[in-house]
């Protein structure tokens, strides 16, 4: 007879109750924090969305210098000797994040996006999530393991709120911590915090959009293979995106050291460069570019060149030293690339955009499971489930071990 | 400037094309094989579903002795020195499975289920999947790594066909191989094979049922916590189920050695015992018991005692030496337990049944991600997504490191 072990279930029950409490509290704080940020963002970007071109051309360098000054002087407050990165915090800092400087990244992101810098809104939200959760954990004097877990769960909560997909967001927060592995022991806190944070954000009135992608009710093997081709192309696009970002960061850094430029001036120069480029490149590609995503998901065939424009603007924005997120650009590039390739392959561009969006996320962030769930939560039905899944994994493979997150370690190689 | 590396994407592209081919072929064969098995199963079980009690009482010992003889003499054909278990095959046999004896487990399962033995239909399907894929791999002379992967992808294909959930089934096949880790490098083959196999099975006319679970459109924190309580109870139920199975196996084994009973007689004795028990226990709990699952998911409140009946019958069936699957019983027990607990907590029993079903799978099989996806694919909406996910992970934690699959290794501890 198997010895009935009462200790293990008791420990597990205690773990569940502990995290039900900790993750709900963390999720509620993070959901409120991200909502505040998102409302600020919507308020500011609405005001600068349709300014005349010459105003936009002035705003960009102005945003650049403000960003530069904020980041340069702001981090002098960080006397804790800790890096301000959630991935590094979980892996190398025992889940500790600097708290005094918590507002810098969100403020910098607001300036970046309001002035037209091309970037995303997820980075600041996961930063808010990780920082608030870290602070809660330290207030409760959690031990190192619990502290790491609460930071990861704060990150998950941040993504759940900003994506509007509680389960996919939660799993993205866990999966993004390393390539090739999901830590199952992080899952429960992540999902509780993700659901709570998402619901709290909805309560604070953050709007979310979901899309219905039309596909034939019957499965088609040909279409399945075509969506995998879209996935492969999107994986290559993600590869191009990651490499361009790295290249741009290096070039701006070389420029800075070569001419001994004062660091806060770098994003100013980036802003000037962006101002010059938008004479040629449509201003749609500035900021979050969410209207482009909507158009692609509504079935408008997008030009492949859009991928180049968006990549170029993001690479200059982030490479020159603006601070901003890196996930929204993946959505934008994915939706555009998917739509363009779909059009070539005689596939509905809306389906292509949906498949492309999840594929670029799966590849550039190395988060295939979260991308599959995101497809399901954002689009549902066969488009989001079957067609999204095959493409997402193909894209995840083709990009190899590159990542938009330079501090993401490889836990398990892909091939 | 990042050195542009053309080798890695080329290798990855080759990997993708290779698996697009291998997994499609494997998926098509596996989908056909499982369809053949499932049609045979439906044909036989329809004929024995509503026989009078005395016929049922004769059928059970008859099925037992047939099962015993088949397993005892059949495996003499296995001269390869390989174990007939897919999990062992991937971890310890370099992806090799004995092929001469491929039909034994499916035939034994047909006899078990047609004679009223209480078991599942997934084991034989994943067995067909793993064996066919292993044979394809060896015909193509794949190397050890590829051979392991094709077996895993065959297993995924088998689960995708039998569950009727292509993505959840595919991921179940990967996740079930070890506790606490999903091998991302197995995902692409698994998903391609899963989708193909599922679609091939649909083409062969295998019927699938999905359920619409009614929930209020607004999220409720109270309901979320109640579903987590359902998850915790279902985790404990899964624990009870696993321990009873182990206990029963040990007791029958002790009986056999104590009285030196000829092995084929053991399931005969099991059959006699089952015949005696069904004087008290309703015959609904024999066989697959899928009508019980349907009733629970349609909103009928189920008696908690049903968990005990089903567990007892399954433990005797499988413990005494009948061969059969072990996943359908998890569905049955989960749906019953969830429904019963929901009724106590003033939750819609249909929602409770859905949540319970995915929770017991997550716990007893140690497959939380697959369980979440299964909730989404089977039930959809908020019931399948948010409420299912929290409960599934809670159940997965509470069961500790127990498993219905005794050869499932622990890759990463849960706490």
Interface residues (C-beta under 8 A of the other chain):
Chain A: X1 X2 X4 X5 X8 X9 X11 X12 X13 X15 X16 X20 X166 X167 X171 X179 X180 X181 X182 X183 X184 X185 X187 X188 X191 X192 X195 X196 X199 X202 X219 X221 X224 X225 X228 X232 X235 X236 X239 X243 X246 X247 X250 X251 X368 X369 X372 X373 X376 X377 X380 X385 X386 X389 X390 X393 X394 X396 X397 X398 X399 X400 X401 X412 X413 X414 X415
Chain B: X1 X2 X4 X5 X8 X9 X11 X12 X13 X15 X16 X20 X166 X167 X171 X179 X180 X181 X182 X183 X184 X185 X187 X188 X191 X192 X195 X196 X199 X202 X219 X221 X224 X225 X228 X232 X235 X236 X239 X243 X246 X247 X250 X251 X368 X369 X372 X373 X376 X377 X380 X385 X386 X389 X390 X393 X394 X396 X397 X398 X399 X400 X401 X412 X413 X414 X415
